[in-house]
Amino acid sequence: MSDIPEDEGASQAKSERRLDGQPRPTVDSQRLFDGHRELIIQHQGEFYRLRITRHDKLILTK
């Protein structure tokens, strides 16, 4: 049984697919952060910081 409320689950399942119906790649945040609270993402020569807040929200900054 999922911990996601039914209406959110339907929305989440829909967002996991692209407009052409193909599945989107999904990465679990625990695996991505690997025990850390922040990581740096390099994209097209720019660096971005992705961090987990005290309230377990994600913040992406340039």
Z-matrix of the N, CA and C atoms (Angstrom, degrees):
N
C 1 1.460
C 2 1.527 1 108.61
N 3 1.316 2 118.46 1 139.97
C 4 1.448 3 123.90 2 -177.61
C 5 1.520 4 111.20 3 -87.65
N 6 1.334 5 115.98 4 148.42
C 7 1.458 6 121.24 5 175.22
C 8 1.521 7 111.54 6 -84.46
N 9 1.325 8 117.50 7 -3.26
C 10 1.456 9 122.07 8 -179.23
C 11 1.522 10 108.47 9 -86.14
N 12 1.356 11 117.74 10 126.61
C 13 1.469 12 119.25 11 177.01
C 14 1.519 13 110.41 12 -55.11
N 15 1.322 14 116.28 13 149.52
C 16 1.465 15 121.56 14 -173.11
C 17 1.520 16 113.14 15 -53.53
N 18 1.346 17 118.23 16 -45.65
C 19 1.463 18 119.38 17 -178.37
C 20 1.524 19 111.36 18 -68.11
N 21 1.330 20 118.98 19 -35.06
C 22 1.458 21 121.30 20 176.37
C 23 1.520 22 110.40 21 -70.74
N 24 1.319 23 117.20 22 -36.80
C 25 1.459 24 121.11 23 179.39
C 26 1.516 25 111.75 24 -60.19
N 27 1.320 26 116.70 25 -41.69
C 28 1.463 27 120.60 26 178.64
C 29 1.518 28 109.87 27 -64.80
N 30 1.321 29 116.47 28 -42.20
C 31 1.460 30 120.85 29 178.66
C 32 1.521 31 110.57 30 -64.63
N 33 1.330 32 117.15 31 -42.88
C 34 1.462 33 121.25 32 179.84
C 35 1.520 34 110.38 33 -64.35
N 36 1.313 35 118.01 34 -44.68
C 37 1.461 36 120.83 35 -179.60
C 38 1.525 37 110.19 36 -60.73
N 39 1.311 38 116.88 37 -39.74
C 40 1.461 39 121.05 38 178.95
C 41 1.529 40 110.56 39 -65.26
N 42 1.345 41 117.50 40 -40.22
C 43 1.459 42 120.89 41 -177.96
C 44 1.526 43 112.23 42 -73.12
N 45 1.327 44 118.15 43 -15.47
C 46 1.457 45 121.36 44 178.91
C 47 1.521 46 112.06 45 -81.15
N 48 1.309 47 117.04 46 -1.30
C 49 1.465 48 121.41 47 178.29
C 50 1.520 49 109.13 48 -116.82
N 51 1.311 50 115.67 49 144.24
C 52 1.457 51 120.55 50 176.62
C 53 1.520 52 108.81 51 -77.22
N 54 1.324 53 116.03 52 172.04
C 55 1.463 54 119.88 53 179.59
C 56 1.518 55 111.95 54 -59.86
N 57 1.351 56 117.61 55 -29.02
C 58 1.464 57 119.91 56 179.24
C 59 1.527 58 112.25 57 -84.16
N 60 1.346 59 117.54 58 6.72
C 61 1.462 60 121.46 59 175.90
C 62 1.519 61 114.13 60 88.26
N 63 1.324 62 117.67 61 -7.51
C 64 1.462 63 120.70 62 179.92
C 65 1.534 64 109.44 63 -75.85
N 66 1.335 65 117.41 64 146.95
C 67 1.470 66 119.57 65 179.52
C 68 1.528 67 111.04 66 -68.80
N 69 1.328 68 115.38 67 145.81
C 70 1.463 69 121.25 68 175.87
C 71 1.519 70 108.77 69 -88.78
N 72 1.324 71 117.12 70 143.92
C 73 1.469 72 118.25 71 174.52
C 74 1.527 73 109.28 72 -61.12
N 75 1.323 74 116.99 73 137.88
C 76 1.456 75 122.25 74 -179.16
C 77 1.525 76 109.05 75 -127.53
N 78 1.328 77 115.82 76 132.49
C 79 1.464 78 121.60 77 178.41
C 80 1.516 79 107.54 78 -124.36
N 81 1.317 80 117.00 79 127.89
C 82 1.451 81 121.66 80 177.00
C 83 1.532 82 108.63 81 -69.18
N 84 1.328 83 117.83 82 134.50
C 85 1.461 84 121.15 83 -176.47
C 86 1.527 85 112.29 84 -62.16
N 87 1.322 86 118.48 85 -33.47
C 88 1.468 87 120.05 86 178.16
C 89 1.520 88 110.70 87 -62.58
N 90 1.307 89 116.09 88 -39.65
C 91 1.466 90 120.23 89 178.12
C 92 1.529 91 110.46 90 -69.78
N 93 1.318 92 116.73 91 -39.97
C 94 1.459 93 122.06 92 -179.21
C 95 1.534 94 111.26 93 -64.57
N 96 1.328 95 116.99 94 -46.44
C 97 1.460 96 121.00 95 -177.50
C 98 1.527 97 113.00 96 -81.44
N 99 1.326 98 117.86 97 -22.35
C 100 1.468 99 123.17 98 175.78
C 101 1.532 100 112.36 99 49.04
N 102 1.336 101 116.65 100 47.20
C 103 1.462 102 121.26 101 176.34
C 104 1.519 103 114.90 102 87.91
N 105 1.322 104 118.37 103 -6.44
C 106 1.464 105 122.13 104 179.00
C 107 1.521 106 109.67 105 -95.62
N 108 1.320 107 117.20 106 167.79
C 109 1.465 108 121.43 107 179.50
C 110 1.523 109 112.12 108 -104.97
N 111 1.331 110 117.00 109 -7.14
C 112 1.454 111 119.08 110 177.41
C 113 1.515 112 109.82 111 -152.35
N 114 1.342 113 114.53 112 155.20
C 115 1.456 114 120.65 113 176.35
C 116 1.509 115 109.14 114 -146.67
N 117 1.323 116 115.25 115 161.17
C 118 1.451 117 121.77 116 179.63
C 119 1.527 118 107.98 117 -107.67
N 120 1.324 119 115.67 118 133.82
C 121 1.463 120 122.36 119 177.90
C 122 1.517 121 107.48 120 -114.44
N 123 1.318 122 116.91 121 126.43
C 124 1.453 123 120.54 122 174.94
C 125 1.525 124 107.77 123 -99.97
N 126 1.321 125 115.60 124 127.20
C 127 1.465 126 121.11 125 -178.41
C 128 1.522 127 108.34 126 -139.90
N 129 1.305 128 116.59 127 117.76
C 130 1.467 129 123.72 128 178.31
C 131 1.530 130 112.14 129 49.60
N 132 1.328 131 115.25 130 46.04
C 133 1.460 132 120.97 131 176.78
C 134 1.521 133 115.19 132 79.96
N 135 1.315 134 117.96 133 -1.63
C 136 1.467 135 122.74 134 178.21
C 137 1.522 136 109.13 135 -106.76
N 138 1.329 137 116.49 136 152.51
C 139 1.459 138 121.49 137 179.10
C 140 1.522 139 109.80 138 -111.99
N 141 1.318 140 115.91 139 136.12
C 142 1.457 141 123.64 140 179.73
C 143 1.522 142 108.35 141 -126.31
N 144 1.319 143 116.23 142 145.39
C 145 1.467 144 121.07 143 178.03
C 146 1.521 145 108.29 144 -108.45
N 147 1.325 146 116.08 145 124.91
C 148 1.461 147 122.07 146 175.44
C 149 1.517 148 106.63 147 -111.09
N 150 1.335 149 116.22 148 122.70
C 151 1.460 150 118.43 149 -178.06
C 152 1.520 151 111.48 150 -134.72
N 153 1.317 152 114.10 151 157.28
C 154 1.462 153 122.47 152 175.87
C 155 1.526 154 107.01 153 -98.26
N 156 1.322 155 117.27 154 126.38
C 157 1.460 156 121.61 155 -179.28
C 158 1.527 157 111.11 156 -79.43
N 159 1.331 158 114.72 157 174.82
C 160 1.481 159 120.64 158 176.20
C 161 1.519 160 111.18 159 -59.06
N 162 1.327 161 116.40 160 -27.45
C 163 1.478 162 121.31 161 -177.89
C 164 1.526 163 111.71 162 -98.67
N 165 1.336 164 116.23 163 18.60
C 166 1.466 165 123.61 164 177.45
C 167 1.524 166 113.95 165 60.10
N 168 1.320 167 116.44 166 34.67
C 169 1.460 168 121.77 167 171.64
C 170 1.522 169 107.73 168 -101.02
N 171 1.330 170 117.05 169 160.13
C 172 1.455 171 121.43 170 177.86
C 173 1.516 172 110.07 171 -102.06
N 174 1.341 173 115.56 172 136.14
C 175 1.468 174 122.01 173 177.16
C 176 1.517 175 107.50 174 -127.11
N 177 1.329 176 116.62 175 128.14
C 178 1.465 177 122.85 176 176.30
C 179 1.514 178 107.90 177 -112.06
N 180 1.350 179 117.03 178 122.81
C 181 1.457 180 121.14 179 178.22
C 182 1.513 181 109.80 180 -129.18
N 183 1.330 182 114.81 181 154.23
C 184 1.464 183 121.23 182 179.38
C 185 1.512 184 108.72 183 -93.59
